[in-house]
């Protein structure tokens, strides 16, 4: 089990990570999700041993490893841009970690073949890395990371540079490979689809702070924080005042089941629908045809919201029905 | 935040290069400076020397011939740079390699070539020896490559869409050149011109042979004062004067280099060269190539031809005569070949060792320390070799007298060659993404192993190129060598010079034969460079 305790990293006067603690239980895949600049890559580099934290500790199986150099940790790190060694062949890239461990040539060859087969690149051993496509490079990087049987696999936006079709394919492959090898992994991404697809548990970072943590379904039903809602693609109505069981939404007092106070309300998909005779007047700015149905882009209290709409929806004035029971309170 | 880094590593890496440059470069040079300012003699100090009309004349000649050489070289080389920068054609890389050959030719060979070409028996039939023209032409021949290679590289990197954009905005061909192309290549032209100026300003071998002391640069005069007139204070004072001139040129060069770094962002495209289309473009390319072949090929061919012509027609007599002892040398000229090869290989090994350590130190050090180290090690490139050789003679008698040591020449040559090693290795080392080293570390490679598995294999080719350069530099070095070579251990350039300075057709033929051998060995070194250079860029 990996355990991070109150990690702090500062770059000059900026705090890239501040008081971040979390665990990765053995055999689990944990995703770290955050916008760019949230500190997620720095966190990965701290765990890998490439960055020394100013404060806090990293421990593995109850042993503190904070000041161990990278090369003795036996963690695997897959870089965002893969960082394949340009002067080595595919096979030599994959064998690198095994060579560092002093494995003999026969064993190296066998492991390389097995790993390349696992990632679907059997027979690529002798190729140069520069002749590979982006997807193939990604697979070689994965094989290189897994070959020395790391105790923990760290992945930094591993699908970031790929197009969507390839991404889905590789995501499925990675899931299969991770469960086949029983890998413990930390997966860094900004994409909630990726995080939710692969992770047992998700940690969300915002400006260097941990703002939420939970299973994918926990986070989806209760995003808890504006940053999480934003990553999930939920628009957020900020500073909505509630008094006597009513909130003013779109200029109209709407019943809500909340105590008096001021709230940020996340709007999950489907909770706003364009309907003739809806209670709230809005302005329709745009129209999209997406996944088989029409969606209208409407402006609600200065926030852009996608609302389900009838086929012939016109730009201009319209009314919407807001399902206030679906709105979720989030911290800001 | 602390990136994991060993703070003492750059210092320990730098220790050897700093000691080497401190003792063999800074110390001798300071000794020259101190001698120039303090000693008493017939010419007591810098100011006294400058007051002498004959020396003022030499200073003036040095300056104006350098300006004239620079202007001529730039004007004559620009069309070639245009053709190599704008057009792609079969044999282009071969052309680039061939253009570089004269630049790396030993100065004595170039001097000898023009002595033949412009002599009364030369193909031109006019005697231009001892005239300023022979010196200017030789300087153009010698420095043509600097301008062509630097400027064509800048031209090649120009984004072709910039020209297209100018055209779409209504600029005709001339105005596009005037307002778009020229401003973008100007820094390259300026930095090439600075280098040409520097080389012409400190020209030694060419002026010594072609000027025959009728025309003499400061560099030649330092040598003459120190070795013939034996007026060491005057030589030292001239060396000080020379250093002032060089420093100001280097300052100008550094300023333009800094600007050029900004420019390279503007033009990030790798190459914009296109195949010539239409009769007009094909003619431009053909005419330029023919001109290059004539300008650069003729002098070298002349040497070969003269070396093979004997009193009894064509033959190898001049070559076999190299095995006989002559009164020009204490030993057979052929022994110089072995000396040169031995010294060249030792200088190469030394330059690689020191250059490699320095390059890694510069890479790993912080910007300030790295930059200072970089400047220190580049200094010999801008220091006159004669001054350096003179400094060796003045300074290196204590604590142990190294002046008669066989190692002095390899050390001097390595000093001059180290900048070449660093300039080829550093860009490659810099191009290695830090992530590759990190990836290796995460995969279990300890720091030393990272260096061995990542840095070394990637930079190996560049080191080979740098090593070949070092070898070629050592083979052709004449300025410093003329001071410190022991009479019984001459190098090939020394042998060529001694043979040239003896009258008689026979010794002249032998000089040409030795020149040809020198040319072949040097060219072989350069061929290795061009073959291995491949994709690796060189910071010039």
Interface residues (C-beta under 8 A of the other chain):
Chain A: X9 X10 X11 X16 X48 X49 X50 X51 X52 X54 X69 X70 X71 X72 X73 X74 X75 X76 X77 X79 X81 X83 X85 X86 X87 X96 X97 X100 X101 X144 X148
Chain B: X1 X2 X3 X4 X433 X435 X436 X438 X439 X440 X441 X442 X443 X444 X445 X446 X447 X449 X453 X454 X457 X458
